C-alpha cells in the first residue's frame, strides 16, 4: 500500500462554537499531506433534544488524496483529535475518524475499515456520499450514493454551510 495516490475518507466532528476556525485549521494541516479532493456539506448535529447551539457540533466528510499509507494517515488524523475540557480555558472537541482508505478491508484492534460508523449513521453516510459517491463499499458491494439513498433520515441534524467554503485558504 505504499506509493499512491491513495484516497481516504475522513469524518470530522467539531464543537459548533469556534468550529469553523478549527475546521479550517485542521483542513489546512490535512492539505499539507495530500490534496483535499472533495468535501461534503457541513451539517450541524444537536447533541440534546433541546437543540441548543451550545451543545451542537459541525460534522462533514473529506476525501483526501495522498501518497501516505494507511498507518501514516491514521496516525495523522488521531493527532488532530482533542477532547473538550470544561472550564473557561476549554479546549474545543475535535473528532476525526478514518472511514475508508481505497478499497482496503481491515479489522484490527486499532482500526476497522471501512469504518462501521460510515454506514450505521445516516448523517455520516450522506456526507460521505457527497464527498465520494462512487466509492464502492467493498463489503456491501454498492457505492456510497446507493447506500445513502436507502439510509434512514438523519435526526437532530440540519444543513449548516457549504463545505467548500472551509477550504478557501
N, C-alpha and C positions, 0 to 999 in steps of 0.2 A: 504494500500500500504506500510506497514512497513515490516520489516524483510529483505527479499532479497533472493537471489541476484536479482537485477533488471538490466535491460540493457537499456542504454541510448545512443542515437546517438547525438554527439556534433560536430557542424561545427565550424571550426576555420578559420579566415581570418586575416592575419598579414602582416604589411608592408614588402616588399621584402628585403629592406635594413635593416640588423640586424634581419631579421625574423627567421632564422634558430635557432639562440641562444634563441630568445624569445619563439619560439615554444617548444624547449627543456625544458625551464624553466616552461612553463605552463603545459606541459605533465608530468613533474616530480611532480608538485603540484597535478595534477589530479590523479596520481598513488598513492598518499598518502591517497585518499579516496575511492579507488577501484582499480580494475585491468583493464589495457588497454588490452581489448580482441582482438582488431583489429584496424588497421589504414589504411586508403586509401593511394594511391599515393598522392604526394604533387604536386599541379598544380600552375603555375604562371598565374595570370589573369592581363592583362593590363587594366588600367582604362582610357586610352586615345587611340584614333586611331593611334597615332604615335608610340605606343608600346615601350615606353621607360621604362627601369627598375626602374628609379627613382620614377615613379608613378604606380608601379605594386605591387601586393600583392601575397603572397603564401596562398593557400587555401587547406584544407583537412578535412576529417571527421574521428572521432574516435568513436569506440564503447567501452563504459565504463561499466564494471560490478561492481555494488556497492550495499551495504546494505542500503544506504541512500534513503530517499523518494524523490519524485519529487520536492517538495518545497526546500529541502536541496540542491539538485543538481542544481536547477535553481539559488538559491542564490549564490552557489559556482561559477558557470560559469559567472554570472553577475559581481562578484567581480574581475574577471580577465580581463574584458573589459576595454579598455583605448582608449580615443580619442587622435589622433595625434594632436600635437600642433606645430604651426610654430615657427621658430627661431632656433638659434644654440643649445639650450638646449632642443631640440624637444623630446617629449615622443613618442614612437612608437605607432601606431594604432594597436589595437588588438580587434577583434570582435569574440565573441563566442555565438553560438545560439544552444539552445536545440531543436533538430529536432524531436526526438521521445523518449518516455520513455515507455518501454514494449509495450503493445497494448492499452495504455491509449488514449482516445479521450477526449479532453478538449478544451473549448472555454471560456476564461475569459479575462478580461481587461489586465492582466499581462502575460498571456500565452495561446497559441493555440498549441495543439498537435493533430496529427502530424503537425509540422510547415508547413505552405503553401509554404514557400521558398524551401522546400525539393523537391517538385515535379514540381515547376514552373521554377526553374533554372536548365538548362541542365547539368552544371558542378557539381552542388551540388548533383543531383540525381545520377550521375555516381560515384562520390566519396562515397556517402552513400551506393550505391550498392556494392562497393569494400569492405567497412567496415562491412556491414551486409546485404548481398544479399538476405538472406532468411527471412528478416523481412517482415512480412505480413502487408501491409498497411491496417489499419482497415476500411478505408473509400472506397478505390479503390478495395479492396479485391484481390490485386495482390502483389507479393513480389517485392522488390526493383530491383532485377535483371530483372524481366519482364518490370517494369516501365522504367528502364534506356534504354532498347533496343528500346523503342518507343520514346525516348526523342529526341528533335532537337539537332543538333550538337552544342557543346559549342563554342561560339565565343569569340575572344580576349583572348583565354587561350591555354596553352600548358603544357605538362608534364614538371615537374621541377626536382623531385627526388623521390626515394623510401621512403615511409612514415616510414618504419621500422627503417631506419637509424636515425630517430629522437628519438627513444625510447631506444637506446643502451646507457643507463646511465652509 
